[in-house]
Amino acid sequence: MDDFMLDETARMIRDKVREFVKNDVDPEYLRRMDRDEIRYPRELYEAYARHQLLGLRFPKEYGGREMNWVAECAAMEEIGYLGTAAGCSFVMPSIVGEALTKFGTEEQKRKYLRPMLQGKLVAAEALTEPRGGSDFFGASSRAKDMGDHFVVSGMKRFIVGAEGADFFFAYVRTNLEENAPVQARISAMLIDRGPGVEVKYLYGLMGTRGGGTGRVVFRDVKVPKANLVGPLHGGALVFNTMMIPERLTSAAPCAGGMKAALDVAMNYADRRKAFGRPIRKFQAVSFMIARAQTLIDASRATVYQAARAADAGAPNLRRIVSETKKFVTEAAWEVVNVAMQVTGGIGYTDVYPIERAVRDMRLAQIWTGTNEIMSAMIQHDLYEEFRTERGRYRDFEKDAMHDDASEKIFDDDDMWKVYEVEA
């Protein structure tokens, strides 16, 4: 249905992933994940790698396929049918790989990026801390400079993939001066799982189970200077770049996940009869389904607009991906709830997977920056654009029936200026 939005390469990888999702993933494996019998889906992760599906955008010399964001989003949409936990293991190499590709040294790419895309190493991004997730620059985990290495101490939590991770892409405070500028406090670095790194799988998650979300404690961990990613105290630069993959990888799988839930509801509505006819014939049900499909189509369009903007390096990219993450995750939440409403009481049971989709999708509005943070960033960036673009378009304000400048009073100074002129 969305072929017109994809080029030949994107259609090819979408079809390949679609076949993998349809035929190569055992439903019982996903059920075991949801029962927390699997703490990290390494078997599935390695299957992604065998099919050369990890890190599609990255150079071939490191195991990627040198595709663009549109192609990767097409692949992620199909992965969305597997649920959010399986999706996390698929997208994490895209997130961490972005940092390594953009800011990593050649040694880091050989040591971490290549084996990660081969499925030999699992990465996790360690950002959120117990004192708060959205206050990124207030991170209290710290790295003491010891000359040729750092000693890292602190705690991270809600780290997706922590249970299975072989190394962590972590943000820690390296500028320990009390009055250090906010934008020059943090550094990004690679921390191997080893002595001093304690991982606890302890969260009873509502959904997104089996993805290895846990708490990570760094207890005087020795980290070589060679593991610094980007400039010292330059974590803000790295993080601002990482907003793009984090938010696109949050949105794109949701487009597939919500369609999966609606497919179940539509099949149910077409077969379930009440008052002598299929319930899809009732306006209340058919209108809900129409609304849900409209949200799915709008979400796909928004995702691929953002993907094209990312491929083009659009100047307003941060606003676009923030809008995409906010809109698509909120649309997904509405659609999975529609699916449950259409299926009624049986949809609230585990006879259908809709209850799992509802539990999974709720988290999408929280991670990689809550949707309230997305709104704050959208309006901030929009006003910056508004100021630079002022005067570029027709001044619609002057088309008012009575365009009287003396009535446009915004503060006390304006009032007294008008008062003095008219006096």
Residue pairs with C-beta under 8 A, 6 or more apart in sequence:
2 300
2 304
3 11
5 70
5 300
5 301
5 304
6 14
6 70
6 71
6 74
6 304
7 70
7 71
9 67
9 68
9 71
10 67
10 68
10 70
10 71
10 74
11 74
13 53
13 56
13 65
13 67
13 71
13 72
13 74
13 75
14 71
14 74
14 75
14 77
14 78
16 51
16 53
16 75
17 53
17 74
17 75
17 78
17 79
18 78
20 47
20 51
20 53
20 78
21 78
21 79
21 81
21 82
24 47
24 51
25 44
25 47
25 82
25 86
29 38
29 41
29 43
29 44
30 82
30 83
30 86
32 38
32 210
33 41
33 83
33 85
33 86
33 209
33 210
33 211
34 83
34 85
34 209
34 210
34 356
35 209
35 210
36 209
36 210
37 210
38 210
39 163
39 164
39 201
39 210
39 212
40 89
40 122
40 161
40 163
40 164
40 210
40 211
40 212
41 85
41 86
41 89
41 164
41 210
41 211
41 212
42 122
42 164
44 86
44 89
45 89
45 90
45 119
45 122
45 164
46 119
48 54
48 89
48 90
48 119
49 117
49 118
49 119
49 120
50 119
52 63
52 65
53 75
53 90
54 63
54 90
54 93
54 94
54 116
54 117
54 119
55 62
55 63
55 64
55 65
55 93
55 94
55 97
55 113
55 116
55 117
56 64
56 65
56 67
56 71
56 72
56 75
56 94
57 64
57 65
57 66
57 67
57 68
57 69
57 71
57 72
57 94
57 97
58 64
58 65
58 66
58 97
58 101
58 113
58 117
59 66
59 101
60 66
61 114
62 101
62 109
62 110
62 113
62 114
62 117
63 113
63 114
63 116
63 117
63 118
64 97
64 117
68 307
68 311
69 248
69 306
69 307
69 308
69 310
69 311
70 304
70 307
70 308
70 311
72 94
72 252
72 307
73 248
73 252
73 303
73 304
73 306
73 307
76 87
76 90
76 91
76 249
76 252
76 253
76 256
77 252
77 253
77 255
77 256
77 300
77 303
78 256
79 86
79 87
79 90
79 91
79 253
79 256
80 87
80 252
80 253
80 254
80 255
80 256
80 257
80 258
80 259
80 260
81 256
81 257
81 259
81 260
83 208
83 257
83 356
83 357
83 360
84 207
84 208
84 211
84 253
84 257
84 360
84 361
84 363
84 364
85 208
85 209
85 210
85 211
85 360
86 210
86 211
87 253
87 257
88 160
88 161
88 208
88 211
89 122
89 161
89 164
89 211
90 253
91 245
91 249
91 253
92 122
92 123
92 124
92 125
92 160
92 161
93 116
93 117
93 123
94 245
94 249
95 125
95 169
95 242
95 245
95 246
95 249
96 116
96 123
96 124
96 125
96 169
97 113
97 116
97 117
98 241
98 242
98 244
98 245
99 169
99 188
99 229
99 230
99 238
99 241
99 242
100 108
100 109
100 112
100 113
100 229
101 109
101 113
102 238
102 241
103 188
103 229
103 230
103 237
103 238
103 241
104 112
104 113
104 229
105 226
107 226
108 190
108 226
108 227
108 229
112 121
112 123
112 167
112 190
115 121
116 122
116 123
121 166
121 167
122 161
122 164
122 165
122 166
123 161
123 165
123 166
123 167
123 168
123 169
124 159
124 160
124 161
124 162
124 164
124 165
124 167
124 168
124 169
124 212
124 216
125 159
125 160
125 168
125 169
125 170
126 156
126 159
126 162
126 168
126 169
126 170
126 171
126 191
126 216
127 133
127 136
127 156
127 159
127 170
127 171
128 156
128 157
128 158
128 159
129 139
129 140
129 141
129 154
129 155
129 156
129 157
130 155
130 157
131 138
131 140
132 138
133 158
133 370
134 369
134 370
134 373
136 171
136 186
136 239
137 182
137 183
137 185
137 186
137 236
139 154
139 171
139 172
139 173
139 185
139 186
140 154
140 173
141 152
141 153
141 154
141 155
141 156
141 170
141 171
141 172
141 173
141 218
142 152
142 153
142 154
142 172
142 173
142 174
142 176
143 150
143 151
143 152
143 172
143 173
143 174
143 187
143 189
143 223
144 150
144 151
144 152
144 153
144 176
145 174
148 224
148 225
149 222
149 223
149 224
149 225
150 174
150 189
150 222
150 223
150 225
150 228
151 220
151 221
151 222
151 223
152 170
152 172
152 189
152 191
152 196
152 218
152 220
152 221
152 223
153 218
153 219
153 220
153 221
154 172
154 217
154 218
155 215
155 216
155 217
155 218
156 168
156 170
156 215
156 216
156 217
156 218
157 214
157 215
157 216
158 203
158 213
158 215
158 367
159 165
159 168
159 213
159 214
159 215
159 216
160 208
160 211
160 212
160 213
160 367
161 211
161 212
161 213
162 168
162 199
162 201
162 212
162 213
162 214
162 215
162 216
163 199
163 201
163 212
163 213
163 214
164 212
165 193
165 199
165 212
166 192
166 193
167 190
167 191
167 192
167 193
168 190
168 191
168 193
168 197
168 216
169 188
169 189
169 190
169 229
170 188
170 189
170 190
170 191
170 218
171 186
171 187
171 188
171 235
171 238
171 239
172 186
172 187
172 189
172 218
173 185
173 186
173 187
174 185
174 186
174 187
174 232
174 233
174 235
175 184
175 185
175 186
175 233
180 233
183 236
184 233
184 234
184 236
185 233
185 235
186 233
186 235
186 236
186 239
187 228
187 230
187 231
187 232
187 233
187 234
187 235
188 228
188 229
188 230
188 234
188 235
188 238
188 239
189 223
189 227
189 228
189 229
190 223
190 227
190 229
191 197
191 218
191 221
191 223
191 227
192 227
193 199
194 221
195 221
195 222
196 218
196 219
196 220
196 221
196 222
197 216
197 217
197 218
197 219
197 221
198 216
198 217
198 218
198 219
199 214
199 215
199 216
199 217
200 214
200 215
200 216
200 217
201 212
201 213
201 214
202 214
202 215
203 213
203 214
203 215
205 213
205 363
206 359
206 362
206 363
207 356
207 358
207 359
207 360
207 361
207 362
207 363
208 359
208 360
208 363
229 238
230 237
230 238
231 237
240 318
243 318
243 321
243 322
243 369
244 310
244 317
244 318
244 321
246 368
246 369
247 321
247 322
247 324
247 325
247 368
247 369
247 374
248 303
248 306
248 307
248 310
248 321
248 324
248 325
249 368
250 325
250 328
250 329
250 364
250 367
250 368
251 299
251 302
251 303
251 306
251 321
251 324
251 325
251 327
251 328
251 329
252 303
252 307
252 328
254 299
254 328
254 329
254 331
254 332
254 361
254 364
255 296
255 299
255 300
255 303
255 328
255 332
257 332
257 336
257 357
257 360
257 361
258 292
258 295
258 296
258 299
258 331
258 332
258 335
258 336
258 357
258 361
259 296
260 353
260 357
261 335
261 336
261 339
261 353
261 354
261 357
262 289
262 292
262 293
262 296
262 335
262 338
262 339
264 339
264 343
264 352
264 353
264 354
265 289
265 292
265 338
265 339
265 340
265 342
265 343
265 347
265 354
266 280
266 289
266 342
268 342
268 343
268 346
268 347
268 352
269 278
269 279
269 280
269 285
269 286
269 289
269 342
270 278
270 280
271 278
272 278
272 279
273 279
274 282
279 285
279 342
280 286
280 289
285 342
288 338
288 341
288 342
289 338
289 342
291 334
291 338
292 334
292 335
292 338
292 339
295 331
295 334
295 335
296 331
296 335
298 327
298 331
299 327
299 328
299 331
299 332
302 323
302 324
302 327
302 328
303 324
303 328
305 320
305 324
306 317
306 320
306 321
306 323
306 324
309 316
309 317
309 320
309 321
310 317
310 321
314 320
316 381
316 385
318 377
318 381
319 377
319 378
319 381
319 382
319 385
322 369
322 374
322 377
322 378
322 381
323 374
323 378
325 368
325 369
325 371
325 374
326 371
326 374
326 375
326 378
329 361
329 364
329 365
329 371
330 365
330 371
332 361
332 364
333 361
333 362
333 364
333 365
336 354
336 357
336 358
336 361
337 358
339 347
339 354
339 357
340 347
340 348
340 354
340 355
340 358
341 347
343 352
343 354
346 352
347 354
347 355
348 355
349 355
350 356
365 371
369 377
397 403
406 418
406 421
406 422
408 414
409 415
409 418
